[in-house]
Amino acid sequence: MERRKFGSTDMEVSILGFGGAEIGFEGADAATVERLLGSALDAGLNMLDTAECYKDSEELIGKTIAHRRNEYYLFTKCGHASGLEGNDWDPKMLAASIDRSLKRLKTDYVDVVHLHSCNEETLRQGDVIDVLKRAKEQGKTRYIGYSGDHKAALYAVECGAFDSLETSINIADQEAIELTLPKARERGMGVIAKRPIANASWKYYSFPSVQYHQAYWERLQKLQYDFLKAPMQEVVSTALRFTLAQQGVCTAIVGTAKPDRWVENATLVAQGRLPEETVQAIRRRWSEVAGADWIGLE
């Protein structure tokens, strides 16, 4: 699988990364996760992204592939107490959260710790950033980053404290392409695209009951891309390769709890770069239709 330089770091990451939310929220068992992640690593994936609040995602990763730790870059997030004493964004809690993540993941260090959807006001106060800087100094993480969107993400990029940015980029969420990506490139930040297939929200024939899919579904109803009429795999291919075509994107994380699904996605990526005329057609349609309130979604 193709790999890209991760900003100014010493990492080269696979263009398709693994997002750990689904294995936690969908209650995957250890045997399934071991097969899923084992086959992904065997196919060339070398980046895993998870978080403190994805239920038992960190524990599942640690339990199943910690013995292959030298084969992948490991990213996690902090910010939500998720059972720890203290409130979200409390500095003492944050430090404890990082330690808990290391224990769950069965590792002495992670490659990146991201602040998880922290608002701009809290970022500007600086305490949470200082916690991550200390973790870096202590060798608990090699790099630090910010995960989020819109104005908070812009501040995170411009403040110069972070090595990486994880943000929403897809056919239904393109604010970051102009708002933060150019500045992140200028500063040598590694960029992880989250939600790269827009939660596959086009698959619903009517308004979805799951809130996670609703905003993108509504946007896609207005965007009416022609390619959405194609078979599911073709749509996924177009959507995923559109995200990876954006200058500055190093890797796109796709989550699944189904072992065969990741291999399918890897095959789609192997088709190569999406034709530039298709990329520009999607961008033009967005410019024509997107409302001022179509900001990046957390």
C-alpha positions, 0 to 999 in steps of 0.5 A, spaced: 500 500 500 502 507 498 505 510 504 506 518 504 510 522 509 507 524 515 508 532 515 515 534 518 515 527 522 519 521 521 513 517 519 511 514 513 504 512 513 499 508 509 494 512 505 489 508 509 489 508 516 484 504 521 479 508 525 478 504 532 471 507 533 467 501 530 470 496 534 469 499 541 462 502 539 459 495 535 462 491 541 466 487 537 470 481 540 477 480 541 477 474 536 474 478 530 479 484 532 485 480 532 483 477 525 481 484 522 487 488 525 492 482 523 489 482 516 490 489 515 497 489 518 498 483 513 495 487 507 500 493 508 496 498 513 501 501 518 497 506 522 491 505 527 487 511 530 483 510 537 481 514 543 479 514 550 472 514 549 471 509 544 469 504 549 474 498 549 477 500 543 484 501 546 483 495 550 482 490 544 487 493 540 492 492 546 490 485 547 490 483 540 496 486 536 501 489 542 505 483 540 506 486 533 507 493 536 513 495 531 509 494 525 504 500 526 504 507 528 499 508 534 495 514 535 490 515 540 486 521 543 485 524 550 480 530 553 474 526 555 474 523 562 470 517 560 470 514 567 476 517 570 475 522 576 475 529 574 471 533 568 473 533 561 479 537 559 481 538 566 489 537 566 490 532 571 485 528 568 488 529 561 495 526 564 491 520 567 487 519 561 494 518 557 497 513 562 490 509 562 491 509 554 498 506 554 496 501 559 490 499 555 494 499 549 499 495 552 505 500 550 510 504 553 509 510 548 504 512 542 506 515 536 501 521 536 496 523 542 491 528 539 486 533 543 480 530 542 475 535 539 477 541 544 473 547 543 477 554 541 476 557 548 479 551 552 485 551 547 487 558 548 487 557 555 493 553 554 493 548 560 491 542 555 496 543 550 501 543 556 499 537 558 501 534 551 507 537 551 509 534 558 507 527 555 512 528 549 517 530 554 516 524 558 517 520 552 509 517 553 508 520 546 513 522 540 508 527 537 502 531 539 496 533 535 489 536 535 483 532 532 477 537 530 474 542 525 472 549 524 475 555 528 478 550 533 482 546 528 484 553 525 486 556 531 490 549 533 493 549 526 495 557 527 498 556 534 504 552 532 503 547 538 501 541 534 505 536 529 498 533 526 491 535 525 485 530 524 479 533 521 473 531 517 474 531 509 469 528 505 464 529 499 459 532 504 464 536 508 469 540 505 470 546 509 477 544 511 480 543 504 480 551 504 480 553 511 485 549 515 489 544 509 493 549 506 496 552 513 497 545 515 501 544 509 505 550 510 507 548 517 509 541 516 503 538 519 501 531 518 494 531 516 489 525 518 482 525 514 477 522 518 470 520 516 473 520 509 467 516 506 462 521 509 459 515 514 456 512 507 450 516 509 448 516 501 445 508 503 439 511 506 433 512 502 430 516 507 432 520 513 436 516 518 434 515 525 441 515 527 444 522 528 451 520 526 448 520 519 443 525 519 447 532 517 451 528 511 445 525 509 441 532 508 447 535 505 448 529 500 440 530 498 442 537 496 449 536 493 446 530 488 452 528 485 451 523 479 456 518 482 451 516 488 447 512 483 452 507 482 453 501 485 455 501 493 463 499 492 463 504 486 461 510 490 465 508 496 471 508 491 470 515 489 468 518 495 475 515 499 479 517 493 476 524 493 478 525 500 485 522 498 486 527 492 486 533 497 493 536 497 496 535 504 492 529 506 497 524 509 492 518 510 484 517 511 482 513 517 476 508 515 473 504 521 469 497 521 468 491 525 468 487 519 475 483 517 473 483 510 471 490 509 478 493 510 481 489 505 475 491 500 477 498 502 484 497 501 483 494 494 479 500 492 484 505 494 489 501 490 485 503 484 489 509 484 488 517 484 481 519 482 481 523 475 482 530 476 476 532 472 472 528 477 475 531 483 474 538 480 467 536 479 465 534 486 469 541 488 465 545 483 458 542 486 460 543 493 461 551 491 455 551 488 450 548 493 454 548 500 451 553 505 454 558 510 453 553 515 456 547 512 462 547 517 466 541 519 463 536 523 466 533 529 
